[in-house]
Amino acid sequence: MTKKKQPQAPKKGLHPRNPHRERYDFNALTKSCPQLAPFISENNFGDLSVDFSNPDAVKTLNKALLKHFYQVEHWDIPPGYLCPPIPGRADYLHYIADLLAESNEGEIPTGRKIHGLDVGVGANCAYPIVGHRVYGWSFVGADIDALSIKSAKFIVEANQTLAGGIKCRLQKNPEHIFQGMINDKDIFDFTMCNPPFHASLEDAMAGSERKVRNLNANARKKGTKGFDLAEKSKKPVLNFGGQKAELWCPGGEIAFIKRMIKQSAEKAAQCFWFTTLVSKKENLSAIYNALKKVGAVDVRTLNMSQGQKQTRVVAWTFLTVEQQKEWREERWVK
C-alpha cells in the first residue's frame, strides 16, 4: 500500500482520552491487521478510507482497531450479529471513568478491584474488552442470547490479555435485567447498557436502510465507492449487523430503560452507579420521572457526541453522600 500523509484533525466530539479521536491511520492498522488492506481505497481527495456500508469492511476494521489499540489478537463474531463502532464504545467507558473519578477526589479508580456489569454484552464483547484493557477493570457481561455469550466467552478465552478479567453470564429470563446477574454476594461499581433502540423488527430494518442510504450518499460525496444494496441483495443490509435482542424489544428504548430503572431499585445497595445510553433525547423526561419514583438519590446526564450523532448517558445512584464515602474508602482506597 502506498503510504500517504493522513490528516490529523481530531474527530469531532469524542472524549479527550479516546485514542480514536485522530483520523484512522490505515497504514498502521494494516500493519497490525493485514486483512484490512483489501477494504481500503482512496477517495477523490487522496485520503484512505473504507466503505462503512459494507459489513465485512466494518468487522475487519473493528478487528484491526482492537488488535492495534487494545492488543486483542483474536476477535470475531458470528454472522449477522452486532458489530459496533469501537470509537463510540470507548467513549462510553471514558465517561464512566470520569463519573467514578468525581466520587474519588478526581482520580479514576483503576484495576481489577473495580467491577462493571455490561447489560447486553453481545457477541462482540466490546465494552468489557476496552474497559479491561484501558483501565484494568473487571467485568461481567450479561446477555439473553446463548450464542452471544458463547462468542464473548470464546473471545475472552482466546486472548491472554483478557484472562481473568471478564466473565460472561447467560440471562435465562428475558424479563429480568439484574436478577440472576447481580447475585447476593456481588458488588458492582457501575453497570452499563446500550439498550435495544427499536420497538419492532420493521423499525430496525427501516432504520438500517436509512443509515445505509446516508452512508452511500456520504461515500459519493467523498468520491468513494458505496455499497449498492440493489446489486448486493433485495433485502435490507444491516451494515453493523444485529439480532433481535440487540436491536429491538417491545416498547423500544424507553420501555427497556424504565424496566431497568425499576429493577435497579431492587439491587440499590449492590451497585454504586447504574448507567445506560439514551439515544432519543425526547425520552429523558420519562426517564427522570421513573428515577424519581424509585427514589434515586443522584441522577446525572452525560452528553456525548460522535461526529453528527448526539447521544447521552444517564447515570443514577441510590447511595447517600455518606454511603458513597464509605464505598470509596472500603473499595477504592484500600
N, C-alpha and C positions, 0 to 999 in steps of 0.2 A: 504493500500500500504506500502511495506517495505521501510523505509527511507534509502536512500543511500547518501553517500557523493558525491556531484557532482563537477566536475572540474570547476574552476572559472576563467580560462584564458579568457580574453576579446575576443569577436568575432572580426575577422579581418576587419578593415576598417571603422566601424561605428563611427559616430560623438562622441566626448568625453562626451557630455552631454546626449547621448542616453541611457536611462535606460536598454535597451535591449542588451547592449554590453556584459554583462555576459551571460554565458550559462543559458538556461531556468532552473529555479528552479521548477521542476514539482510538488514537494510536496507542495510548497507554492501556485502554480497555482491551484492545485486540491482542496486545502483548500478554495480558493476563488471561484472556479467554479468546483463543484464535477462532473459535466457532462463530464469533460475532462478525468477522470480516465480510462474509458474503452478503450480509444485510446492510452494509454501509455503502452509501453512494454520495456523490456531490450534487449540490443544488446549483442553480444558475449563478449564485454568488460565490461559488467555490468553497462553501462550507460543507463539512461532513455531517451526515445525519442518517437516521434510519426511518423506515416507514412505520409510524406508530399505529397505523390502522391494520398492520399485519401481525396477527397473534404470534407467529413464530419469531418475528423480529423483537417483539416486546419481551417474550420469555427469554430469549438469548441475551438481550440487553440486561435484564434483571440478573441473569446468571453471571454476566461479566461484572456488574456492579457489586454483587455480593462477594465475588471472589477477589476483586481488586481492592475494595474498601474494607471488607469485613473478614477476609481470609476464610471464606466458606468455599471449600474445594468442590463439594458435591451437592448440587441443588437441582431439583427438577420437580415438576408437578404432573399429576395425571391429566390427560387430555380433557379439555372443557372446564377445568377448574380455574378459579380466580387467580389472575397473575397481576398483582397490584404494582403500581409505580413505587419503586423503592424510595425516591426522594420524599414523597408525601408521607410514607410510613415513618421515615426517620424524623420528620418534623414533629409528628405527634409525640414521639418519645422525648425529644428535646424539650418540648413544652411541659411534659410531665416532670422532667428533671428540674425545670425552673420552679414548678409548683412545690416539689419536695424541698427545694433549696429555701423557699420562703418560710418553711416550717423548721428550718435547720440553720438559722442565723446566716443565711445567704450561701451556705456551702451545699453543693449537691452530694447527697449521700450515695456512696458507690459500694460495689462489692456484692457478694452473694448473700449477705445478710438482708439486703433489700429484696423483697418478694413482690412480684407483679402477677396478676391474673389477666390473661388475654381471653376475653369472651368472644368466641368465634375465630379461633386461631387460623382456620382454613388449612388447606393442603400446603400452602406456601410457607407457613410458619415465620412470616417476615418480621412481625413485631418482636417476638422473643429473640430472634437471631440478632437484630440490630441492637435491641436493648441490652442483651448479654454481652455482645462484642464491644459496644461503646462504653457502657457503664458497669459492666460486670454483674448486673442484676440477675437474680434467679427468677424463673418464670414457670407458671403452669399455663398451658394452652388448652382451652376447653372448646369442644365443638360437638354438635349433634350428629354430624356426618361421620360414619365409621371410616370411610376411605380417606377423608381429610386427616383424621387422627393417625391412620396408618402411614400416610405420606409424611406428615410432620414428624412422626417418630423416626421414620427412615432417614430423613434429613439430619436429625439430631444425632442418630447413631452413626451416620456415615462421616461425621466431621468431628475430629478430635478437639477442635476449637470450641465446640458446643458441649462437650462431655460434662455431664453432671450439672449443667446449668438450666436445662429445660425439661420439664415433664409434661406429658400430654394426657388429658382425661376426656373420655367419651361421656357426653351428657346423654343419658338414655331417655330422659323425659324432655321433649322439646318445649314444654310449657315452663320448665324450670330454667333459671339463669344461674343463680348462685347455689341453690340447694344441690348437694351432691358434688359441687365443685369447690365450695368453701366448707371443708369438713370441720368437725368440732374443735380440733386442735390447730387448725390452720390460722395463720395471721398474715394478712397482706398489707403492704404499704400503699398499694394502689391497684385498681382494676382499670382496664381499658377495653374499648369496644368500638368497632366500626359496624354499626347496626345495618341490617338489611334496609336498603333505601326505598325500594318499590313496594307497592301494595299487591301486585299481581305479576305473573309471568309476562302478560301482554305489555304492561307498563315497562318492565325491564327490557324487553326486546325493542320497544319503541325508543326507549332512552339510548340503547346501544346504536340503533340506526341513526339517531340524531348525532351521536358522538362520532360515528364513522363518517357521516356526511361532512361534519365540521373538520375532521382530520384531513379528508380528501381535499376540501376547499383550501385548507391551510397549506397542504402539500403543493397544490397547483400554484398558489400564490408565491411560494418559495422556490418553485421550479423543480420540485422533486416529484417522483412517481408515486401516485396514490395506490390504494388497494381497491380495485374495481370490483364492487360487490356483484354487479351484473354478470361479470365474466367468471368470478370465482364460485358463486353459489346463488341459488334463487332464494335461500334462507338468509335472514339477518345474521351477520357475523359479530360475535362478542369479542372484540379485539383484545380485551383484558380477561375474557372468559367469565366463568361464574356459574355455580349451581344454584338451585332454589334457595337453600339456606343462606347463601352468600349474597344473594341479590334481592330477594323479596320475601315478605311474610304478610299474612292478613293484617290489614291496617297500616302497613308500611312502617317507616321510621318512627313516627310518633307513637304508634301503638306499642312497638317493641320497647322504646325508651321508657314509656310510662310503666310498663310491666317490670322493667329493670329497676326503676326507682322504688316501686312498691316492695319488690323483693329485697332490695338493698337494706331496707329498714330492719329486716329480719336478721341481718348479719352486721348490724351497726357497729358493734364493739370489736369486730374482727378485721376491719379494714380502715385505714386512715382516710384515703381519698378514693371515692368511686368516680370514674370519669367515662365519658362517651363522646364520640364525634356526633355533631349535629349538622347535617348538610343543609337543611332548609331553615332559613332564618325565621320564617313565619311560625315555626314550631316552638320557638323559645318561650313564648308566653305560657303555653300549656305545660311546658316542662317546668318552668318556675312555679306554677301553681301546684303541680304534682309534688314538687320538692317541699313546698310549704306544708302541704297536707301530711307528709310523713315526718315532719319535724327536723329537716336538715338544719344544722347549726350554721354552716358557712357554705355559700354557693359562689363559684367563680365561673366566669366565661372567658375563655382564652381564644382570641381571634387569630386565625391563621389564613394565609393566602399562598397559593402556588400559581404564579402567573395570573391569569384572569379568574381562576377559581377561588372563590371565597368560602371558607368553612370555619368551624369553631369547635372547641372542646368545652363541654360543660362538666364541671367538677363539683362534688359535694362531699361533705363530711358530717358525721353525727357527733364528733368528738368536741367537747368544750375546750376552751383555751387551756385549762389546767390539764385536761386529759391529753391534749396534743403535746404539752410539755413533758408529761410523764412518758408518753410514747417515744418521743425523741431521746430522752435520757436512757430509757431501757433498751431501745433497739438500735439507735443510730450512733450514739456517742460511745458506747462501750467498745 
